[in-house]
Amino acid sequence: AQCSAAWDSVFCWPPTPAGRVIQKLCKEILASANLSLNHVNQDKAAFAYRVCNEDGEWLWGNWTNYTECVDLLPNKESPPIPLVVSYILLIGSLISLFFLCVTFFIFCYFKSLQCARLRVHQNLVVALIIHSVMLVVISLPIIGRDTIPSYREVTWLCRSVLTLKMYAALACINWMFNEGLLLHSRTAICVFQQDAPFKLYYFVGWGLPLILIIAWAASVSGALDTPCWEGYGESSYIWLITAPMLLALAVNFVFLVNIIRVLVTRLRSREATHIRRAIKATVLLFPLLGITHLLFCVNPKDDATLEEAYMITNAVLQSSQGIFLAVLYCFMNTEVQTALRNAYLRAAVRRNATSNARDRGFSNTSATYYDCSTTCSPRHKRASAKAVHIHLSDLTNSKVIGKQSCRV
């Protein structure tokens, strides 16, 4: 007689002769169940076991003694790494979304800022907004657990989220390439004699990533049968996305080096200051965007401390991209600061003018009630005219400053 094979929802135990005890190493059981081995002491020989009695029946029914294995599991008091990463992605992406929305509003609202370079900025901001939204969507189910429906339960939705995330990442890189191409054509080599060719920019920034992502999704769907294309980073098809990113990074690096070379010869030119301001933000931001998006595609997957450090670092960098872009391209930009200051001055002048008019109306009403003369003295008239003239001159100067052209 023997006990038949049994599945205890964790491990499939083979048929066992009657009166025998069968045992398995805990690390083998955990590995077969795809449980993390990060905190398992590999030197400790811990076993799980079942007992087959003399009648050919499993002792304790379908229960297995996993007492020694429980001690090897991670400490429940410390949150698991995926949960920590999800919180970082959620908080950082929400902050980035706020900064990006403010930046996009400023770029669209102030007409004095409109220029070719600003249009490229706007498209880069839109790509990062899409990327930040997808990071929020990815992190919410892990944080919400059972309270929030998971997109991973629906195969087509899970694949669509991953595809859109990859598309936004590639679009960000390509729009940064457009930033470098525009700077290079304005400073080093005048490739485009007329206005910037935005049809080409739109194709490179939005069209080319769409073609590559469709090709990647079609290839991966045929090669991987997993619901959410798990393991796509280990397939060779990932080079359909990684190779264009590396090419854009390499070409933009050449652009930036050549621009710096030209700037050295134009240190005394009046345009050099404006060019340096534009290139400073690009030099600082482009490596950040490129490296973080490439890190998303390259995971060490060693089930150890290196992978945990990778996941946390990647989450911090990816979720904070919008903050860096808003600070470097918007809030630290002198033209944006001038436009905001001029808007504030205009609002202050209108508010003071309205307040003065209201005060004069109250004064006239009071004078009529007390049957006093409503005629202002010449001295009072001159004083009022002088005050209004000061505010209007500030307003006029602010308008003139606000119309400064966008050089680069």
C-alpha positions as CSV (number, residue, x, y, z in Angstrom):
1,A,0.0,0.0,0.0
2,Q,1.1,3.6,-0.5
3,C,-0.1,7.1,-0.2
4,S,-1.1,8.7,-3.5
5,A,0.4,11.9,-4.8
6,A,-1.0,15.0,-3.0
7,W,-1.0,18.7,-3.8
8,D,-1.2,20.9,-0.6
9,S,-1.5,24.2,-2.6
10,V,2.3,24.8,-2.2
11,F,4.1,21.6,-3.4
12,C,3.1,18.4,-5.1
13,W,4.2,15.5,-3.0
14,P,4.9,12.2,-4.9
15,P,3.4,8.8,-4.0
16,T,5.0,7.4,-0.8
17,P,5.1,3.8,0.5
18,A,3.0,3.2,3.6
19,G,4.8,3.7,6.9
20,R,7.3,6.1,5.5
21,V,8.1,9.8,6.1
22,I,8.9,11.9,3.1
23,Q,10.7,15.2,3.4
24,K,12.0,18.0,1.1
25,L,14.4,20.9,1.6
26,C,12.5,24.1,2.3
27,K,14.6,26.1,-0.2
28,E,13.6,23.7,-3.0
29,I,9.9,24.1,-2.1
30,L,10.2,27.9,-1.9
31,A,12.0,27.9,-5.3
32,S,9.3,25.7,-6.9
33,A,6.6,28.1,-5.5
34,N,8.4,31.2,-7.0
35,L,8.8,32.6,-3.5
36,S,11.7,35.0,-2.7
37,L,14.9,33.4,-1.5
38,N,16.6,36.7,-0.5
39,H,16.3,36.0,3.2
40,V,16.8,32.2,3.2
41,N,19.8,31.0,5.0
42,Q,21.3,28.7,2.4
43,D,23.6,27.0,5.1
44,K,20.7,25.9,7.3
45,A,19.2,22.5,6.4
46,A,15.5,23.0,7.0
47,F,12.9,20.5,5.8
48,A,9.2,20.1,5.3
49,Y,7.7,16.7,5.7
50,R,4.6,14.5,5.5
51,V,3.9,11.1,7.1
52,C,2.3,8.2,5.3
53,N,0.7,5.8,7.9
54,E,0.5,2.0,7.7
55,D,-2.9,2.1,6.1
56,G,-1.6,4.0,3.1
57,E,-3.2,7.3,4.1
58,W,-1.5,10.7,4.7
59,L,-1.3,11.5,8.4
60,W,-3.0,14.9,9.2
61,G,-5.0,14.7,6.0
62,N,-3.8,17.2,3.4
63,W,-1.7,19.2,6.0
64,T,2.1,19.4,5.6
65,N,4.5,20.3,8.4
66,Y,6.2,23.5,7.2
67,T,7.3,24.7,10.6
68,E,11.0,24.8,9.8
69,C,10.3,26.6,6.5
70,V,8.3,29.4,8.1
71,D,11.5,30.5,10.0
72,L,13.2,31.0,6.6
73,L,10.6,33.4,5.2
74,P,11.2,37.2,5.3
75,N,10.4,39.1,8.4
76,K,6.8,40.3,8.1
77,E,7.6,43.4,10.1
78,S,9.7,44.9,7.3
79,P,7.8,45.8,4.1
80,P,8.7,43.9,1.0
81,I,10.7,45.6,-1.6
82,P,8.0,45.7,-4.3
83,L,5.7,47.6,-1.8
84,V,8.5,50.1,-1.0
85,V,9.2,50.6,-4.8
86,S,5.4,51.1,-5.4
87,Y,5.2,53.8,-2.8
88,I,8.2,55.6,-4.2
89,L,6.8,55.5,-7.7
90,L,3.3,56.7,-6.6
91,I,4.5,59.6,-4.5
92,G,7.3,60.7,-6.8
93,S,5.0,60.4,-9.9
94,L,2.2,62.4,-8.3
95,I,4.7,65.2,-7.4
96,S,6.1,65.1,-10.9
97,L,2.6,65.3,-12.4
98,F,1.9,68.4,-10.5
99,F,5.1,70.1,-11.6
100,L,4.6,69.0,-15.2
101,C,1.1,70.3,-15.3
102,V,2.2,73.7,-13.9
103,T,5.0,73.8,-16.5
104,F,2.7,72.9,-19.4
105,F,0.2,75.6,-18.3
106,I,3.0,78.2,-18.1
107,F,4.3,77.2,-21.6
108,C,0.9,77.5,-23.1
109,Y,-0.5,80.5,-21.3
110,F,2.3,83.1,-21.9
111,K,2.4,84.0,-25.5
112,S,5.7,86.0,-25.1
113,L,7.5,82.6,-24.5
114,Q,6.3,81.1,-27.8
115,C,9.2,79.9,-30.0
116,A,10.4,76.7,-31.7
117,R,12.4,75.5,-28.7
118,L,9.3,76.0,-26.4
119,R,7.2,73.8,-28.7
120,V,9.8,71.0,-28.3
121,H,9.6,71.5,-24.5
122,Q,5.9,71.2,-24.6
123,N,6.0,67.9,-26.4
124,L,8.6,66.6,-24.0
125,V,6.4,67.6,-21.1
126,V,3.5,65.7,-22.6
127,A,5.6,62.6,-23.0
128,L,6.7,62.8,-19.4
129,I,3.1,63.4,-18.3
130,I,2.0,60.1,-20.0
131,H,5.0,58.4,-18.4
132,S,4.1,59.6,-14.9
133,V,0.5,58.6,-15.3
134,M,1.5,55.1,-16.3
135,L,3.8,54.9,-13.3
136,V,0.9,55.8,-11.0
137,V,-1.3,53.1,-12.7
138,I,1.4,50.5,-12.2
139,S,2.0,51.3,-8.6
140,L,-1.6,51.6,-7.4
141,P,-2.7,47.9,-7.4
142,I,0.3,46.9,-5.4
143,I,-0.3,49.6,-2.8
144,G,-4.1,49.1,-2.7
145,R,-3.8,45.3,-2.6
146,D,-7.4,43.9,-2.5
147,T,-9.1,47.3,-2.3
148,I,-8.2,48.4,-5.8
149,P,-8.9,46.2,-8.8
150,S,-5.6,45.2,-10.5
151,Y,-5.1,45.8,-14.2
152,R,-3.0,42.6,-14.2
153,E,-6.1,40.5,-13.9
154,V,-7.1,41.4,-17.4
155,T,-4.5,40.2,-20.0
156,W,-5.1,42.7,-22.7
157,L,-5.2,45.6,-20.2
158,C,-2.0,44.5,-18.6
159,R,-0.2,44.3,-21.9
160,S,-1.6,47.7,-23.0
161,V,-0.4,49.4,-19.8
162,L,3.1,47.9,-20.3
163,T,3.1,48.9,-24.0
164,L,2.0,52.5,-23.3
165,K,4.7,52.7,-20.6
166,M,7.4,51.7,-23.0
167,Y,6.0,54.0,-25.7
168,A,6.2,57.0,-23.3
169,A,9.7,56.1,-22.3
170,L,10.9,55.9,-25.9
171,A,9.1,59.1,-26.8
172,C,10.8,61.0,-24.0
173,I,14.2,59.9,-25.3
174,N,13.3,60.9,-28.9
175,W,12.0,64.4,-27.8
176,M,15.3,64.9,-26.0
177,F,17.0,64.0,-29.2
178,N,14.9,66.7,-30.9
179,E,16.1,69.1,-28.2
180,G,19.7,68.3,-29.1
181,L,19.0,68.5,-32.9
182,L,17.4,71.9,-32.6
183,L,20.2,73.3,-30.5
184,H,22.8,71.9,-32.9
185,S,21.1,73.3,-35.9
186,R,20.9,76.7,-34.3
187,T,24.4,76.9,-33.0
188,A,26.9,74.6,-34.7
189,I,25.5,73.8,-38.2
190,C,22.6,75.6,-39.8
191,V,21.0,72.5,-41.2
192,F,17.6,74.1,-41.5
193,Q,17.8,77.5,-43.2
194,Q,14.1,78.3,-42.4
195,D,11.9,77.5,-39.5
196,A,12.4,74.3,-37.5
197,P,10.9,71.3,-39.4
198,F,8.3,70.2,-36.9
199,K,6.8,67.6,-39.2
200,L,10.2,65.8,-38.9
201,Y,10.3,66.5,-35.1
202,Y,6.8,65.0,-34.7
203,F,7.7,61.9,-36.7
204,V,10.9,61.4,-34.7
205,G,9.2,62.2,-31.3
206,W,5.8,60.4,-31.7
207,G,5.7,58.5,-35.0
208,L,9.0,56.5,-34.8
209,P,8.4,55.3,-31.2
210,L,4.9,54.2,-32.3
211,I,6.3,52.1,-35.1
212,L,9.0,50.5,-32.9
213,I,6.6,49.8,-30.1
214,I,4.1,48.1,-32.4
215,A,6.9,45.9,-33.8
216,W,8.1,45.1,-30.3
217,A,4.6,44.2,-29.1
218,A,3.9,42.0,-32.1
219,S,7.2,40.2,-31.6
220,V,6.8,39.7,-27.9
221,S,3.2,38.5,-28.1
222,G,4.3,35.7,-30.4
223,A,7.3,34.8,-28.3
224,L,5.9,35.0,-24.8
225,D,2.8,33.3,-23.7
226,T,2.7,34.9,-20.2
227,P,-0.3,37.2,-19.3
228,C,1.7,40.4,-18.8
229,W,4.7,39.4,-21.0
230,E,6.7,38.6,-17.9
231,G,10.4,38.1,-18.8
232,Y,10.2,40.5,-21.8
233,G,13.5,42.1,-20.6
234,E,15.4,38.8,-21.1
235,S,14.2,38.3,-24.7
236,S,16.2,39.6,-27.6
237,Y,13.2,41.7,-28.8
238,I,13.9,44.2,-26.1
239,W,16.6,45.6,-28.4
240,L,13.9,47.0,-30.6
241,I,13.5,49.6,-27.9
242,T,16.9,49.6,-26.3
243,A,18.9,50.1,-29.5
244,P,17.1,53.3,-30.6
245,M,17.5,54.7,-27.1
246,L,21.2,54.0,-27.2
247,L,21.5,55.5,-30.7
248,A,19.6,58.7,-29.6
249,L,21.8,59.0,-26.6
250,A,25.0,58.6,-28.6
251,V,24.0,61.0,-31.3
252,N,22.9,63.6,-28.8
253,F,26.2,63.3,-27.0
254,V,28.0,64.1,-30.2
255,F,25.6,67.1,-30.7
256,L,26.3,68.4,-27.2
257,V,30.1,68.0,-27.6
258,N,30.0,69.9,-30.9
259,I,27.8,72.6,-29.5
260,I,30.2,73.2,-26.6
261,R,33.1,73.3,-29.0
262,V,31.3,76.1,-31.0
263,L,30.5,78.0,-27.8
264,V,34.1,78.2,-26.9
265,T,34.7,80.1,-30.1
266,R,31.7,82.4,-29.4
267,L,32.4,83.4,-25.9
268,R,32.3,87.1,-26.8
269,S,29.2,86.8,-28.9
270,R,26.0,88.3,-27.5
271,E,24.2,85.1,-28.5
272,A,26.5,83.0,-26.4
273,T,24.7,83.7,-23.1
274,H,21.3,82.7,-24.5
275,I,22.8,79.5,-26.0
276,R,24.6,78.6,-22.8
277,R,21.4,78.9,-20.8
278,A,19.6,76.6,-23.2
279,I,22.4,74.0,-23.4
280,K,22.9,73.9,-19.6
281,A,19.5,72.4,-19.0
282,T,19.9,69.9,-21.8
283,V,23.3,68.7,-20.7
284,L,21.9,68.2,-17.1
285,L,18.6,66.6,-18.1
286,F,19.4,64.4,-21.0
287,P,21.7,61.9,-19.2
288,L,19.1,61.7,-16.4
289,L,16.3,60.8,-18.8
290,G,18.3,58.5,-21.0
291,I,19.9,56.5,-18.1
292,T,16.7,56.0,-16.2
293,H,14.7,54.8,-19.2
294,L,17.5,52.4,-20.1
295,L,17.6,51.1,-16.5
296,F,14.0,50.2,-16.8
297,C,14.9,47.7,-19.6
298,V,18.0,46.3,-17.9
299,N,17.4,44.4,-14.6
300,P,20.2,42.3,-12.9
301,K,17.6,39.9,-11.6
302,D,20.0,38.2,-9.2
303,D,17.4,37.8,-6.5
304,A,19.8,39.5,-4.1
305,T,20.7,42.9,-2.7
306,L,21.9,44.2,-6.1
307,E,18.4,43.8,-7.6
308,E,16.8,45.5,-4.6
309,A,19.2,48.4,-4.9
310,Y,18.4,48.6,-8.6
311,M,14.7,48.6,-8.1
312,I,14.8,51.4,-5.5
313,T,17.3,53.6,-7.4
314,N,15.3,53.1,-10.6
315,A,12.0,54.0,-8.9
316,V,13.5,57.2,-7.4
317,L,15.0,58.4,-10.7
318,Q,12.0,57.5,-12.9
319,S,9.4,59.1,-10.7
320,S,11.4,62.3,-10.2
321,Q,12.0,63.1,-13.9
322,G,9.2,65.5,-14.1
323,I,10.5,67.5,-11.2
324,F,13.9,67.9,-12.8
325,L,12.5,68.9,-16.1
326,A,10.1,71.5,-14.6
327,V,12.9,73.0,-12.5
328,L,15.5,73.1,-15.3
329,Y,13.4,74.0,-18.3
330,C,10.8,76.2,-16.6
331,F,11.3,77.5,-13.1
332,M,15.1,78.3,-13.6
333,N,14.5,79.7,-17.1
334,T,15.1,83.5,-17.1
335,E,12.4,84.1,-19.8
336,V,9.8,82.2,-17.7
337,Q,10.8,84.1,-14.6
338,T,10.5,87.4,-16.5
339,A,7.0,86.5,-17.9
340,L,5.8,85.5,-14.4
341,R,7.2,88.7,-12.9
342,N,5.5,90.8,-15.6
343,A,2.2,89.0,-15.1
344,Y,2.4,89.7,-11.4
345,L,3.2,93.4,-12.0
346,R,0.2,93.7,-14.4
347,A,-2.1,92.1,-11.9
348,A,-0.8,94.4,-9.1
349,V,-1.4,97.5,-11.3
350,R,-4.9,96.4,-12.1
351,R,-5.6,95.6,-8.5
352,N,-4.3,99.0,-7.4
353,A,-6.2,100.8,-10.1
354,T,-9.4,99.1,-9.1
355,S,-8.8,99.8,-5.4
356,N,-8.1,103.5,-6.2
357,A,-11.2,103.8,-8.2
358,R,-13.3,102.2,-5.4
359,D,-11.7,104.6,-2.9
360,R,-12.5,107.6,-5.0
361,G,-16.1,106.4,-5.4
362,F,-16.4,106.0,-1.6
363,S,-15.0,109.5,-1.1
364,N,-17.4,111.1,-3.5
365,T,-20.3,109.3,-1.9
366,S,-19.3,110.5,1.5
367,A,-18.9,114.1,0.3
368,T,-22.4,114.1,-1.1
369,Y,-23.9,112.8,2.0
370,Y,-22.3,115.4,4.2
371,D,-23.1,118.1,1.6
372,C,-19.3,118.8,1.2
373,S,-17.6,119.9,-2.0
374,T,-16.8,117.0,-4.3
375,T,-14.2,118.8,-6.2
376,C,-10.7,117.6,-5.5
377,S,-8.0,120.1,-4.9
378,P,-5.4,120.7,-7.6
379,R,-2.7,119.3,-5.3
380,H,-4.7,116.1,-4.8
381,K,-5.2,115.8,-8.5
382,R,-1.5,116.0,-9.2
383,A,-0.7,113.5,-6.4
384,S,-3.2,111.0,-7.8
385,A,-2.0,111.5,-11.4
386,K,1.6,111.0,-10.3
387,A,0.7,107.7,-8.5
388,V,-1.1,106.3,-11.5
389,H,1.7,107.4,-13.8
390,I,4.2,105.4,-11.7
391,H,2.1,102.2,-11.9
392,L,1.4,102.6,-15.6
393,S,5.1,103.1,-16.4
394,D,5.8,99.8,-14.5
395,L,3.1,98.1,-16.6
396,T,4.5,99.5,-19.8
397,N,8.0,98.4,-19.0
398,S,6.8,95.0,-18.1
399,K,5.1,94.6,-21.4
400,V,8.2,95.6,-23.2
401,I,10.2,93.1,-21.2
402,G,7.6,90.4,-21.8
403,K,8.0,90.6,-25.6
404,Q,11.7,89.6,-25.5
405,S,12.3,87.0,-28.2
406,C,13.2,83.4,-27.5
407,R,16.7,83.2,-28.8
408,V,17.2,79.4,-28.7
